[in-house]
Amino acid sequence: MNYCDTREPQDILNKLCAYPDWEKKFLDTGDYLISTDHNVIGVERKTWSDLLMRINPKSREDNIRPLSLKDQLYNMTKDYNVIILLVEGWCGVTWQGNIKMESRESGFTYVQVQHYLLGIQECGVRIITAPNIAETVRELTTLGAFYSKPRTSELTIPSTLNMSVQELMLSAIPKLGYQKAKALALKYPTMESLLSAQPRDLQCIEGIGKTLSERILGVLHGNT
C-alpha cells in the first residue's frame, strides 16, 4: 500500500486515493510513501515558492523556525531507503538572473538555487519535476513501477531521474517536456545565454515552434 500525507492539497489526495493502492495517512516525514518489494520510497513535494522559503526559512510570528529543506530530507533518511524531491510548478528569471515568483523577486539567483539543488543531489536525493498537480499525480503513480526491481550498478537510470539541474528546471515549463528541455540546455548551457535568446533562436530546436518558444521565454522572464 502507498500513502499520501493527510496535510497535502485536497486535490492531490482525491486523485491519488481514487487508485486502489493509495490511502491517506499522517506521515511523520515526507509527503508520500511508496512501497515496493525492494524499496520504501519517500517523496517530498515542494512548489517553487515553498522550495525557496525552505532554503533559508525565517521564524514565524510564534518565533518557531520551520525546518529547512535539507533538514526535512535528512529526517526522511530514517524512514526511507530512497528519497525523492519533487519540485512542482515553474519559476521566472529576471534579466539579472534573479528568480521571480508571482511578479516579485525572491531574493535568490538562479545560480544559487542550482548550486543548492546540486548539493542535495550529491547527498543521494533524486530530484524530479512536475509542471502541475496532474503531472505530480502521474509521477507518483508511476514511481512504484520504476523502483519495483532492485537497482544494480550496471543499471542506467532513465534521463528523467538523472538530469542536470538546468534540465530539471526547464522541463517544468508547460508543453516543453524532458527531451526538448535537454536539447535546450545543451544549446544554452547557462541561464544568461538562454535569457538573451530571441524566440526565433529557440525554433531551431526540433519540436519548438513559434508559440512554444514565446512561452519558454515568457516563463523564464516572469511574464506568464
Secondary structure, DSSP 8 states (H G I E B T S, - for coil): -EEEETTS-HHHHHHHTTSTTEEEE--SSSSEEEE-SS-EEEEEEEEHHHHHHHHS----TTS-----HHHHHHHGGGT-SEEEEEEES--EE-TTSEEEETTEEEEEEHHHHHHHHHHHHHTT-EEEEESSHHHHHHHHHHHHHHTSS---TT----GGGS--HHHHHHHTSTTTHHHHHHHHHHH--SHHHHHT--HHHHTTSTT--HHHHHHHHHHHTT--
